[in-house]
Amino acid sequence: MPDHLHAIWTLPSDDGDYSVRWNMLKGRFSRAIDPGERISKSRQKRRERGIWQRRLWAHLIENQDDYNRHVDYIHWNPVKHGHVKNVSDWPYSSFHRYVRQGIYEKNWGNNEIPEIKSIG
């Protein structure tokens, strides 16, 4: 997404520290792009870039149904935010891999809003 991202991670069984991983991801990405965004004094003091939110929303997947709801939500998100008309039109999605694996039909969500129970 242009202004946010979603991810489902499987962490090692002996290490559930997703916050460290997000910080590493954000740091590596931030060092790879040219500075230029507006950075508040508070962020400057903490040596933070202005492109990232300080917080993140995390959820431990409880079961297969919960996983399926989250995957559906992520795949539907570009349509929900008006970036594309159809789920299959968003090129940066794992949706295309799921279609190749036979998990989704290519036209999933094209003609009607899929029923996705609240995940928040």
Secondary structure by P-SEA (a helix, b strand, c coil): ccccccccccccccccaaaaaaaaaaaaaaaaccccccccaaaaaaccccccccbbbbbccccaaaaaaaaaaaaacccccccccccccccccaaaaaaaaccccccccccccccccccc
